[in-house]
Amino acid sequence: MKLWGGRFQKNTDRSVDDFNSSIRFDCRMYKQDIRGSMAHARMLGKCGIISEADAKLIQKTLAEILDDIEKGLVEFEVDAEDIHMNVEKILISRIGDVGKRLHTGRSRNDQVALDIRMYLKDEINNIRDMLISLEKVLLEKAEDNLDTILPGYTHLQKAQPITFAHHIMAYCQMFKRDIERLEDCFKRTNVMPLGSGALAGTTYPLDRYMVAEELGFAGITENSLDGVSDRDFAIELASCLSIIMMHLSRFSEELILWSSHEFSFIEMDDAYSTGSSIMPQKKNPDVAELVRGKSGRVYGNLMALLTVMKSLPLAYNKDMQEDKEAIFDSVDTVKMCIPVFTRMIATMKIRKENMYKAAQGGFTNATDMADYLVKKGIPFRDAHAIIGKMVLYCINNNKAIEELSLEEFKNFSGIIEEDVYNEICLEKCVSERKLPGGPAKESVMKSISNLKEHLASLKQSL
């Protein structure tokens, strides 16, 4: 008989057992479930709700069950439905009636809310650490490429010369925000719901603050209905993970383009590439493509969670069992993507000469040419029009701006002098953009230094 089967006269249909059971996916929370139960038992004993002797026996046996699970000696049962009932059933089988006292003052509703919060707190820390490791690899790449010039793009059209370091640091800022979002999400996950009961708390004099402190929570939920029915923290984390995947996907898209023959800005290491079954010359950026593709499933999980929760009345509903597979899959996917992406970045080859050559084409110094005229006293809009005509002339004559003779320059404006060649060389175009956040070497070095200090200031765990 099931532990909740007292009012039932028939056994659950086998197909319903399979349909209703969540043990196949919530078994991963066994450690959190047992830790939560041990804290609950300790509190029950201290508060005199059960005897101290019973509380200690329950804690001791739960610790043994945890050890057995980690040794692979426990086989979970579908009939027991979920991780909570499986652990409790094993406990009762080992210590009899004493084990039946564990669930005093507790419901599976607040128990699962506790478990998933504890589990996601651990995973937020894990993913945060992975992002920090990625940031460190990106910083190394940036420091190695402070003078590596490549074209910056808008609309995927060559725009202005920048450095590869500056480009890499843009992604560093994205991942920095991702870390901050995870830290903020952690705050709302770090609230202890145990004691909410099924929905209305309990008449037992539980010490919720004691349990919260023992389990490392910053506080307790302040409304029992909300305590069991809130999944905002899971949706928020799913959103954070979706944004992380969006950043990884954008980066992957650029890496895929850059590794093509048409760009040839980078070459993926053989260990992070694959070949073709029919075309022997191929070297495919499959890792980057898979990261790009997996962003879709993480987005889908976010939409699934929002849809599950969108019309649920208070308090707990069985629909909420659907939260776990979605958020677990998002966590697993992100944890799979970040490390392999990090190693792919660390091992890729930067083709500096090709980047520089690409920056020489496409009139990336046109804005600097216009600025040259402005510094000579011509209003910017007039300068813009002059350089537009100059670019058209260059296109028609198959020349770059810097390849024009001084005589040709003067056909567009008589104030242009010999110094123009220095002003529009790529190195000068980059080095003069010294504003904070700009691509000039000193600006990028300052950005690198700031991020290093920020990473060093982060706590090891939240």
VMD Tcl script that draws the C-alpha trace (Angstrom):
set ca {
  {0.00 0.00 0.00}
  {1.15 3.51 -0.76}
  {2.06 5.73 2.19}
  {-0.90 7.96 1.35}
  {-3.36 5.12 0.56}
  {-5.46 5.02 3.74}
  {-8.69 6.36 2.20}
  {-8.38 4.34 -1.03}
  {-10.05 0.96 -1.65}
  {-8.36 0.10 -4.93}
  {-4.75 0.04 -6.03}
  {-3.60 2.63 -8.52}
  {-3.69 1.41 -12.09}
  {-0.23 0.42 -13.30}
  {-0.37 2.93 -16.15}
  {-1.29 5.67 -13.65}
  {1.68 4.71 -11.49}
  {3.96 5.21 -14.48}
  {2.20 8.42 -15.54}
  {2.14 9.89 -12.04}
  {5.65 8.94 -11.01}
  {8.47 11.48 -11.12}
  {11.25 9.33 -9.67}
  {12.93 8.92 -13.08}
  {13.86 12.62 -13.06}
  {13.57 13.89 -9.47}
  {15.88 11.13 -8.18}
  {18.74 13.53 -8.87}
  {17.61 15.51 -5.81}
  {18.25 12.62 -3.42}
  {21.06 14.44 -1.61}
  {19.01 17.59 -1.09}
  {15.97 15.57 -0.02}
  {17.93 13.65 2.59}
  {19.72 16.76 3.86}
  {16.37 18.50 4.23}
  {14.88 15.50 6.04}
  {17.82 15.30 8.43}
  {17.45 18.98 9.31}
  {13.69 18.52 9.74}
  {14.20 15.52 12.04}
  {16.78 17.38 14.11}
  {14.36 20.29 14.52}
  {11.45 17.97 15.44}
  {13.59 16.48 18.20}
  {14.81 19.82 19.53}
  {11.27 21.23 19.59}
  {9.98 18.17 21.48}
  {7.61 17.19 18.67}
  {9.27 13.78 18.52}
  {11.73 12.33 21.01}
  {15.41 13.21 20.75}
  {16.20 9.50 20.52}
  {13.87 9.05 17.55}
  {15.27 12.16 15.88}
  {18.83 10.89 16.22}
  {17.93 7.44 14.90}
  {16.20 9.00 11.90}
  {19.21 11.23 11.17}
  {21.64 8.34 11.53}
  {19.62 6.09 9.22}
  {19.12 8.84 6.64}
  {22.90 9.34 6.56}
  {23.31 5.61 5.94}
  {20.72 5.71 3.15}
  {22.57 8.61 1.54}
  {25.81 6.65 1.68}
  {24.13 3.59 0.17}
  {22.62 5.64 -2.66}
  {25.99 7.12 -3.53}
  {27.51 3.63 -3.54}
  {24.84 2.48 -5.99}
  {23.24 0.09 -3.50}
  {19.72 1.55 -3.68}
  {17.23 0.98 -6.48}
  {14.37 3.49 -6.53}
  {10.82 2.24 -7.13}
  {8.31 3.71 -9.56}
  {5.49 2.68 -7.22}
  {6.85 5.05 -4.58}
  {6.29 7.88 -7.07}
  {9.01 10.36 -6.19}
  {12.30 10.83 -4.40}
  {10.57 11.89 -1.16}
  {8.41 8.76 -0.86}
  {11.26 6.51 -1.98}
  {13.56 7.78 0.76}
  {10.82 7.63 3.37}
  {9.85 4.10 2.33}
  {13.47 2.94 2.66}
  {13.72 4.68 6.03}
  {10.60 2.94 7.34}
  {11.81 -0.41 6.04}
  {14.97 0.00 8.13}
  {13.68 1.44 11.40}
  {9.94 0.76 11.34}
  {7.51 3.06 13.18}
  {10.24 5.53 14.13}
  {10.70 6.29 10.43}
  {7.01 7.08 10.15}
  {7.50 10.03 12.49}
  {9.74 11.92 10.05}
  {6.87 13.37 8.02}
  {5.34 15.03 11.09}
  {4.52 18.69 10.32}
  {5.54 18.32 6.69}
  {3.92 17.83 3.28}
  {5.43 16.68 0.03}
  {4.34 20.10 -1.26}
  {6.77 22.03 0.92}
  {9.29 19.19 0.78}
  {9.64 19.34 -3.00}
  {9.74 23.14 -2.87}
  {12.66 22.82 -0.47}
  {14.47 20.19 -2.52}
  {14.30 22.05 -5.81}
  {15.46 25.29 -4.21}
  {18.42 23.52 -2.63}
  {19.24 21.75 -5.87}
  {19.07 24.89 -7.99}
  {21.16 26.84 -5.47}
  {23.93 24.28 -5.97}
  {23.57 24.44 -9.75}
  {23.59 28.25 -9.82}
  {26.95 28.12 -8.07}
  {28.22 25.48 -10.52}
  {27.19 27.45 -13.60}
  {28.54 30.67 -12.12}
  {31.94 28.99 -11.62}
  {31.88 27.80 -15.24}
  {31.23 31.33 -16.47}
  {34.09 32.65 -14.34}
  {36.40 30.08 -15.94}
  {35.19 31.13 -19.39}
  {35.84 34.77 -18.53}
  {39.42 33.97 -17.54}
  {40.09 32.24 -20.86}
  {38.59 35.18 -22.75}
  {40.75 37.60 -20.79}
  {43.85 35.64 -21.79}
  {42.79 35.82 -25.44}
  {42.19 39.54 -25.12}
  {45.61 40.17 -23.55}
  {47.25 38.22 -26.37}
  {45.50 40.30 -29.02}
  {45.65 43.90 -27.86}
  {47.26 44.91 -31.15}
  {45.39 42.50 -33.44}
  {43.34 44.68 -35.76}
  {40.22 43.38 -37.48}
  {37.16 45.04 -38.97}
  {34.21 45.78 -36.73}
  {30.83 45.24 -38.34}
  {27.33 46.64 -38.32}
  {24.64 44.91 -40.40}
  {27.45 42.38 -41.10}
  {29.05 45.05 -43.26}
  {32.55 46.32 -42.53}
  {32.28 49.45 -40.42}
  {35.37 50.58 -38.48}
  {38.66 49.00 -37.43}
  {38.85 47.65 -33.90}
  {41.02 45.05 -32.16}
  {40.28 41.43 -31.53}
  {40.83 42.14 -27.84}
  {38.11 44.78 -27.95}
  {35.75 42.36 -29.68}
  {36.44 39.62 -27.13}
  {35.88 42.04 -24.26}
  {32.36 42.72 -25.55}
  {31.53 39.09 -24.79}
  {33.28 39.37 -21.44}
  {30.80 42.10 -20.53}
  {27.89 39.87 -21.58}
  {29.09 36.99 -19.43}
  {29.77 39.38 -16.55}
  {26.10 40.38 -16.68}
  {25.16 36.70 -16.81}
  {27.11 36.10 -13.59}
  {25.36 39.06 -11.97}
  {21.95 37.76 -13.07}
  {22.71 34.35 -11.55}
  {23.77 35.99 -8.31}
  {20.57 37.99 -8.21}
  {18.47 34.92 -9.02}
  {20.22 33.09 -6.18}
  {18.83 35.64 -3.70}
  {15.24 34.75 -4.55}
  {16.01 31.03 -4.61}
  {17.71 31.22 -1.22}
  {14.47 31.30 0.78}
  {13.35 28.27 2.82}
  {9.76 27.03 2.24}
  {9.69 24.06 4.64}
  {6.99 24.62 7.25}
  {4.44 25.76 4.69}
  {2.87 22.30 4.86}
  {0.46 21.41 2.10}
  {-0.68 25.04 1.91}
  {-1.63 26.28 5.40}
  {1.36 25.52 7.58}
  {0.89 23.25 10.60}
  {-0.24 23.33 14.21}
  {3.07 21.85 15.36}
  {5.48 24.39 16.89}
  {8.15 24.02 14.20}
  {11.31 26.11 14.33}
  {11.53 27.13 10.69}
  {14.45 29.47 11.31}
  {16.51 26.65 12.78}
  {16.01 24.53 9.66}
  {16.73 27.49 7.37}
  {20.00 28.24 9.16}
  {21.12 24.61 9.13}
  {20.42 24.27 5.40}
  {22.14 27.56 4.55}
  {19.10 29.63 3.58}
  {19.09 33.39 4.08}
  {15.48 33.44 5.29}
  {12.10 31.73 5.21}
  {9.06 32.15 2.98}
  {6.50 34.43 4.61}
  {3.28 33.01 3.17}
  {2.48 29.30 3.23}
  {0.35 29.43 0.07}
  {3.15 31.11 -1.83}
  {5.74 28.87 -0.21}
  {4.39 25.74 -1.92}
  {3.10 27.27 -5.16}
  {5.96 29.62 -6.09}
  {8.13 28.57 -9.00}
  {9.26 32.09 -9.93}
  {12.81 31.18 -8.97}
  {12.85 28.29 -11.47}
  {11.39 30.49 -14.21}
  {13.87 33.24 -13.39}
  {16.76 30.78 -13.58}
  {15.40 29.44 -16.88}
  {15.43 33.03 -18.13}
  {19.00 33.57 -16.92}
  {20.08 30.35 -18.64}
  {18.32 31.38 -21.85}
  {20.24 34.65 -21.89}
  {23.50 32.79 -21.28}
  {22.72 30.52 -24.22}
  {21.82 33.54 -26.36}
  {25.27 35.01 -25.65}
  {26.98 31.70 -26.38}
  {24.95 31.37 -29.56}
  {25.86 34.87 -30.79}
  {29.52 34.16 -30.12}
  {29.21 30.77 -31.84}
  {27.67 32.40 -34.91}
  {30.67 34.70 -35.24}
  {33.12 31.85 -34.72}
  {31.35 29.84 -37.42}
  {31.60 32.76 -39.84}
  {35.19 33.51 -38.91}
  {36.28 29.91 -39.45}
  {34.86 29.87 -42.99}
  {37.20 30.18 -45.97}
  {35.63 33.53 -46.83}
  {36.72 35.03 -43.50}
  {39.59 32.77 -42.35}
  {39.96 34.83 -39.16}
  {40.29 31.77 -36.93}
  {40.90 28.03 -37.17}
  {39.34 25.61 -34.73}
  {41.61 23.07 -33.10}
  {41.26 19.57 -34.54}
  {40.03 18.35 -31.15}
  {37.03 20.69 -31.38}
  {36.14 20.12 -35.03}
  {34.67 17.32 -37.09}
  {35.00 16.12 -40.67}
  {32.64 15.16 -43.46}
  {31.67 11.59 -44.32}
  {31.97 12.36 -48.03}
  {34.12 15.50 -48.44}
  {37.66 14.82 -47.17}
  {38.69 18.49 -47.14}
  {36.04 19.59 -44.66}
  {36.76 20.84 -41.14}
  {33.45 21.70 -39.57}
  {32.88 23.89 -36.48}
  {30.36 21.44 -35.06}
  {30.91 22.42 -31.42}
  {29.95 26.02 -32.12}
  {27.02 24.89 -34.25}
  {25.71 22.60 -31.52}
  {25.98 25.34 -28.92}
  {24.05 27.61 -31.27}
  {21.45 24.90 -31.81}
  {21.04 23.99 -28.15}
  {19.99 27.54 -27.34}
  {16.62 26.64 -28.86}
  {15.88 23.87 -26.36}
  {16.74 26.15 -23.43}
  {14.39 28.81 -24.82}
  {11.75 26.10 -25.17}
  {12.13 25.08 -21.53}
  {11.57 28.67 -20.44}
  {8.38 28.83 -22.48}
  {7.27 25.46 -21.06}
  {7.69 26.70 -17.48}
  {5.83 29.93 -18.18}
  {3.02 28.00 -19.84}
  {2.72 25.44 -17.02}
  {2.39 28.20 -14.43}
  {0.32 30.73 -16.35}
  {-3.15 29.75 -15.09}
  {-2.65 27.67 -11.95}
  {-4.84 28.57 -8.97}
  {-3.27 28.54 -5.52}
  {-1.82 26.50 -4.05}
  {-0.03 23.35 -5.25}
  {-1.24 21.56 -8.38}
  {0.16 18.40 -9.94}
  {0.92 20.43 -13.07}
  {3.88 21.78 -11.15}
  {5.60 18.40 -11.39}
  {6.36 19.49 -14.95}
  {8.73 22.18 -13.67}
  {11.58 19.79 -12.98}
  {12.31 18.19 -16.33}
  {12.32 21.62 -17.99}
  {14.63 23.36 -15.54}
  {16.83 20.26 -15.13}
  {17.27 20.05 -18.89}
  {18.19 23.74 -19.11}
  {20.72 23.34 -16.30}
  {22.20 20.22 -17.91}
  {22.38 21.85 -21.34}
  {24.14 24.98 -20.10}
  {26.54 22.92 -17.99}
  {27.35 20.85 -21.06}
  {27.86 23.86 -23.33}
  {30.01 26.23 -21.26}
  {33.00 23.93 -20.55}
  {33.32 22.64 -24.13}
  {32.87 26.17 -25.46}
  {35.59 27.39 -23.08}
  {38.06 24.74 -24.25}
  {37.20 25.46 -27.89}
  {38.03 29.15 -27.36}
  {41.23 28.32 -25.48}
  {42.55 26.14 -28.32}
  {41.46 28.05 -31.44}
  {44.11 29.68 -33.64}
  {43.86 33.41 -34.37}
  {44.84 34.36 -37.94}
  {46.03 37.89 -37.24}
  {47.25 38.61 -40.76}
  {43.90 37.77 -42.29}
  {42.10 39.95 -39.78}
  {44.34 42.89 -40.59}
  {43.97 42.37 -44.32}
  {40.18 42.31 -43.94}
  {40.28 45.58 -41.99}
  {42.13 47.20 -44.89}
  {39.19 46.60 -47.20}
  {35.67 47.93 -47.05}
  {36.64 51.56 -46.31}
  {36.74 50.99 -42.54}
  {38.70 54.26 -42.20}
  {36.01 56.36 -43.90}
  {34.70 57.74 -40.61}
  {38.22 58.74 -39.63}
  {38.61 60.47 -42.98}
  {35.46 62.44 -42.24}
  {36.75 63.26 -38.76}
  {39.98 64.51 -40.35}
  {37.97 67.09 -42.30}
  {35.97 68.04 -39.20}
  {39.21 68.73 -37.32}
  {40.14 71.04 -40.20}
  {36.95 73.04 -39.63}
  {34.38 71.43 -41.96}
  {30.98 70.68 -40.36}
  {30.47 66.96 -39.86}
  {27.46 66.67 -42.20}
  {29.42 68.35 -44.99}
  {32.40 66.13 -44.26}
  {30.13 63.09 -44.36}
  {28.89 64.04 -47.82}
  {32.42 64.68 -49.12}
  {33.69 61.31 -47.92}
  {30.62 59.58 -49.35}
  {31.59 60.91 -52.79}
  {35.19 59.95 -52.14}
  {34.18 56.35 -51.35}
  {32.11 56.20 -54.54}
  {35.14 57.42 -56.50}
  {37.30 54.74 -54.89}
  {34.77 52.02 -55.72}
  {34.64 53.13 -59.34}
  {38.44 53.20 -59.54}
  {39.09 50.06 -57.48}
  {41.11 51.89 -54.84}
  {41.19 52.13 -51.05}
  {40.98 55.61 -49.53}
  {44.58 55.51 -48.36}
  {45.68 54.64 -51.91}
  {44.48 57.98 -53.29}
  {47.18 60.46 -54.29}
  {47.28 63.84 -52.58}
  {46.10 65.36 -55.86}
  {43.08 63.05 -55.88}
  {42.38 63.95 -52.26}
  {42.43 67.65 -53.07}
  {39.84 67.14 -55.80}
  {37.41 66.51 -52.93}
  {38.72 69.15 -50.52}
  {41.58 71.60 -50.82}
  {42.30 71.51 -47.08}
  {43.57 67.93 -47.22}
  {47.33 67.79 -46.67}
  {50.08 65.16 -46.56}
  {49.27 64.41 -42.91}
  {46.08 62.67 -44.00}
  {47.91 59.40 -44.64}
  {48.97 59.12 -41.01}
  {45.52 60.08 -39.77}
  {43.69 57.33 -41.67}
  {46.08 54.42 -41.20}
  {44.41 51.57 -39.34}
  {46.68 51.76 -36.32}
  {45.89 55.45 -35.85}
  {42.17 54.86 -36.38}
  {42.20 52.40 -33.48}
  {44.66 54.14 -31.17}
  {42.83 57.48 -31.24}
  {39.65 55.93 -29.86}
  {40.82 56.32 -26.29}
  {37.51 56.96 -24.59}
  {36.66 54.55 -21.76}
  {35.12 51.50 -23.42}
  {36.81 52.20 -26.75}
  {39.15 49.95 -28.78}
  {42.39 51.84 -28.10}
  {44.96 49.65 -26.41}
  {45.00 51.60 -23.14}
  {41.20 51.56 -22.97}
  {41.01 47.80 -23.54}
  {43.78 47.21 -20.98}
  {41.78 49.22 -18.45}
  {38.68 47.16 -19.24}
  {40.69 43.95 -18.77}
  {42.06 45.22 -15.46}
  {38.57 46.17 -14.24}
  {37.17 42.75 -15.07}
  {40.08 40.96 -13.42}
  {39.48 42.96 -10.25}
  {35.79 42.17 -10.41}
  {36.39 38.44 -10.80}
  {38.88 38.47 -7.95}
  {36.30 40.13 -5.71}
  {33.69 37.41 -6.26}
  {33.04 35.01 -3.43}
  {33.95 31.38 -4.04}
  {30.30 30.40 -3.53}
  {27.08 32.29 -2.99}
}
mol new
graphics top color blue
foreach p $ca { graphics top sphere $p radius 0.5 }
foreach p [lrange $ca 0 end-1] q [lrange $ca 1 end] { graphics top cylinder $p $q radius 0.2 }
display resetview
